[in-house]
Amino acid sequence: MQKLLLILLLSCNLFAQDIDFVKSQDTLYIILAETHSMYTEKFKDIDFYSTGNGSINEYMFKDSLNRSIVVRTQNDDKFPNRKVNIICNRRKFLKGNQNKIITMDFILQHGVAKVFIDILRGSKKKTVYLIDKRSLKKRKILLKKAAIAAVGYEEL
């Protein structure tokens, strides 16, 4: 089972690397590690921050110029009258949407600004869902609808 998961994750990384295809999609999926406390990780060009308080999770990508991209999700169990998240079968989902999945490797390869500003810009509104990296080990995965905001970028 672990070998199958590793093959699926590697295939997602191999097939989801075309940025022009990603820009043309109206629905995208981002895989990040979800946390319920403060988490920080430093990469070459960006700092990644993640926080969660039980009802809302926030992910922030900050560059060296202090510009940031913020991705927020909500937990439906805290807002029962506003359900926005979707539960689906992991295997069917990965098979049908592997080209629409954005990973941290993809973000680091193309740059935060290029990936997220291109998602936010454009005539058609894009729907973005966040997938917790740990849920990929389960049979059913939760797709959390995400809101993306850019702070300090003038290109929008």
KAWO-V685107 format. One record per backbone hydrogen bond with DSSP energy under -0.5 kcal/mol. CO is the residue of the C=O (numbers start at 0). NH is the residue of the N-H. E is the energy in kcal/mol with one decimal. If there is no record, write none. Layout:
BEGIN
co->{CO:CO}
nh->{NH:NH}
e->{E:E}
END
This chain:
BEGIN
co->{0:1:2:3:4:5:6:7:8:9:10:11:13:16:17:18:19:20:21:25:27:28:29:29:31:31:38:40:44:45:46:47:48:49:50:54:55:56:57:58:59:59:60:61:62:66:67:68:69:70:71:72:73:74:74:75:78:81:85:87:88:89:90:91:92:93:96:97:99:100:101:102:103:104:105:106:110:111:112:112:113:114:115:116:125:126:127:128:129:130:131:132:133:134:138:140:140:141:141:142:142:143:144:145:146:148:150}
nh->{4:5:6:7:8:9:10:11:12:13:14:15:16:18:21:22:23:24:24:126:128:101:31:130:33:132:49:47:63:42:61:40:59:38:57:74:52:72:50:70:48:61:68:46:65:62:150:60:148:58:146:56:75:77:78:78:81:83:142:140:92:93:94:95:96:97:99:100:28:102:30:106:107:108:109:110:114:115:116:117:117:118:119:120:127:27:145:29:143:31:134:135:136:137:89:87:142:131:143:85:144:129:73:127:71:69:67}
e->{-2.1:-2.3:-2.2:-2.5:-2.5:-2.3:-2.4:-2.0:-2.0:-2.1:-2.4:-1.7:-0.5:-0.9:-1.9:-2.4:-1.3:-0.6:-1.0:-3.2:-2.4:-3.9:-0.6:-3.2:-0.6:-1.9:-2.7:-3.2:-0.6:-3.0:-2.8:-2.5:-3.2:-2.4:-3.0:-2.5:-1.7:-2.4:-2.7:-3.1:-2.8:-0.6:-2.2:-2.6:-1.6:-2.4:-3.2:-2.6:-2.6:-2.8:-2.4:-2.1:-0.6:-1.3:-0.7:-0.7:-1.9:-0.5:-3.7:-2.7:-2.4:-2.8:-1.9:-2.0:-1.8:-0.7:-1.7:-0.7:-2.2:-0.5:-2.7:-2.0:-2.6:-2.3:-2.1:-2.1:-2.2:-2.7:-2.3:-0.5:-1.1:-1.2:-2.4:-2.7:-0.5:-2.7:-3.3:-2.8:-2.6:-2.0:-1.1:-1.1:-1.4:-1.6:-2.7:-2.4:-0.6:-0.5:-0.7:-2.5:-0.6:-3.3:-0.6:-0.5:-2.7:-3.1:-2.5}
END
